[in-house]
Amino acid sequence: MRAKQLSLLAEDSQLGLLPTAKTKAKDKLGVHGWTKFYASFSEEFVNKSIDAMGLQDDSVILDPFVGSGTTLVSCLKKGLPAVGIDLDPFACLLSRCKVALDFDRDKVQKILKSPASVYSDEVDFCDETYRFFSESCIDYAAKVIGSIKESIKLNGSKNYLDTILQDEKGEYDSEVVALTSLCIAAESSAKVVRGSNPTWYRKAKDGEMDVVSSIMGPAQTMSEVIMSDLSDLHIYASRRNIKIFNASVEDLTTELLGIRVNFIITSPPYLTRLDYIIKHLPNLLVLSGFVPVDIEGARRRMIGTPKIVNKSPSEERWGETCNHILESIRSHGSYASGSYYIWTYVQYFRSLFFFLERVKFVLSQEASGILVLQNNTYKDLFIPVSDIAVEMFAYLGVDSKILRRESVRININNLGKGRKGKEGKKEHTEDVLIFSN
Ligand SMILES: C[S@@+](CC[C@H](N)C(=O)[O-])C[C@H]1O[C@@H](n2cnc3c(N)ncnc32)[C@H](O)[C@@H]1O
């Protein structure tokens, strides 16, 4: 048996003592402090969850919403094989960089200091990049990306990103560090103004913001921070066994992973209509010179997307609680409840159900997992996302149970100033749910 079953898990005193999943200031240090990542969970929570599950050394761990790579760092330190998936190419790169322990300092410095690319003229960014960055930034980024591409041997039909994400031996660790440094530096040089709504942004007008004219200095500084933090993890290099896929959970199959999974630990996107893709706009615009990035396509596939992409009706198999909540939103008298908001919720629960179904299929027999889910409110209605997940799991024949409910203050203020007085003050609850196949 790979992992303990739910009946045993529920009685397990270690699980009852899990620390909060929420990140505190101390959790945002070292590799987790390179850039702000909204809604990450704490490494301590992942460490203790894995310990409590009594997994064997060869148990495969999956985080299908890997985000900033917290799960992968924990598995790296424990020497456990792990797979991460994320729809967002920048999240995948950031996660990959956290395990890039075999970088060569001179090589990274050379790429960022004097990128010598024969093909930099052929590095093409998406159209938006040319609107949001100065010519000199684009010119430097093209040289860096060109020289990175020149040192990568494409693996079969894989594109550049997939080649570095699935490079388990760390052959391209230096390139990964240089590229990640460049993409993080893009945050301070993009001419982006954000509004009160997390999906809203526009190009800054002349003189409206202090635009750093060069991306080169910030990229070099970032690379020094990254290399220093990675050096602290170098002792774990020999046991690294980590793969990352830039894909949507819709595509999650055992064929994609090439392996059956023993334990899943993850936090799916919340119901806050947060747009992870727009949050990473500067990073993605620069990354588009390395691999084609379909920003609008990714936004549409993102769980919890604020865009209405599918108006199929809700389904009975999502359970009584879910259908009751959806009906209450549909018939809520407030503005746009029945015409817009209802569809964002129907879409969310459709993708949540679909994800839980995928989970059932990729888990090996007797495998288990932990989900961190945030409950939410719509006007005066409480939306118990985790109770709904338990009902959905029951329909799918997966045993699950809410282990803990915790009150959290959601903090999406880093997305826009105007939200501070509104959602910024809302109280939500965060639940830890355990399940076993
Ligand atoms: C709550 S965050 C995960 C944070 C992560 N636990 C960490 O510690 O950084 C959710 C992630 O799900 C990703 N995501 C959203 N929709 C997705 C989809 N359809 N398939 C895969 N990933 C998706 C987002 O890009 C985001 O990185």
The ligand as an SDF file (V2000), in Angstrom:
LIG
                    3D

 27 29  0  0  0  0  0  0  0  0999 V2000
   -3.9830   28.8480   -6.2900 C   0  0  0  0  0  0  0  0  0  0  0  0
   -2.7630   28.8330   -7.5530 S   0  0  0  0  0  0  0  0  0  0  0  0
   -1.6750   27.5280   -7.0430 C   0  0  0  0  0  0  0  0  0  0  0  0
   -0.6080   28.0300   -6.1020 C   0  0  0  0  0  0  0  0  0  0  0  0
    0.3920   26.9720   -5.6660 C   0  0  0  0  0  0  0  0  0  0  0  0
   -0.1880   26.0490   -4.7000 N   0  0  0  0  0  0  0  0  0  0  0  0
    1.6250   27.6290   -5.0630 C   0  0  0  0  0  0  0  0  0  0  0  0
    2.0130   27.2990   -3.9260 O   0  0  0  0  0  0  0  0  0  0  0  0
    2.1850   28.5190   -5.7120 O   0  0  0  0  0  0  0  0  0  0  0  0
   -3.6370   28.1390   -8.8800 C   0  0  0  0  0  0  0  0  0  0  0  0
   -2.8570   27.8980  -10.1590 C   0  0  0  0  0  0  0  0  0  0  0  0
   -3.7210   27.2050  -11.0790 O   0  0  0  0  0  0  0  0  0  0  0  0
   -3.3440   27.5700  -12.3940 C   0  0  0  0  0  0  0  0  0  0  0  0
   -4.4600   27.2190  -13.3050 N   0  0  0  0  0  0  0  0  0  0  0  0
   -5.6210   27.8690  -13.5260 C   0  0  0  0  0  0  0  0  0  0  0  0
   -6.3800   27.1950  -14.4010 N   0  0  0  0  0  0  0  0  0  0  0  0
   -5.6970   26.0820  -14.7450 C   0  0  0  0  0  0  0  0  0  0  0  0
   -5.9660   24.9960  -15.6100 C   0  0  0  0  0  0  0  0  0  0  0  0
   -7.0900   24.9050  -16.3170 N   0  0  0  0  0  0  0  0  0  0  0  0
   -5.0230   24.0120  -15.7070 N   0  0  0  0  0  0  0  0  0  0  0  0
   -3.8630   24.0790  -15.0130 C   0  0  0  0  0  0  0  0  0  0  0  0
   -3.5450   25.1100  -14.1960 N   0  0  0  0  0  0  0  0  0  0  0  0
   -4.4540   26.0890  -14.0520 C   0  0  0  0  0  0  0  0  0  0  0  0
   -3.0510   29.0610  -12.2960 C   0  0  0  0  0  0  0  0  0  0  0  0
   -2.2090   29.4520  -13.3620 O   0  0  0  0  0  0  0  0  0  0  0  0
   -2.3570   29.1300  -10.9120 C   0  0  0  0  0  0  0  0  0  0  0  0
   -0.9730   29.0660  -11.0610 O   0  0  0  0  0  0  0  0  0  0  0  0
  1  2  1  0
  2  3  1  0
  2 10  1  0
  3  4  1  0
  4  5  1  0
  5  6  1  0
  5  7  1  0
  7  8  2  0
  7  9  1  0
 10 11  1  0
 11 12  1  0
 11 26  1  0
 12 13  1  0
 13 14  1  0
 13 24  1  0
 14 15  1  0
 14 23  1  0
 15 16  2  0
 16 17  1  0
 17 18  1  0
 17 23  2  0
 18 19  1  0
 18 20  2  0
 20 21  1  0
 21 22  2  0
 22 23  1  0
 24 25  1  0
 24 26  1  0
 26 27  1  0
M  CHG  2   2   1   9  -1
M  END
$$$$
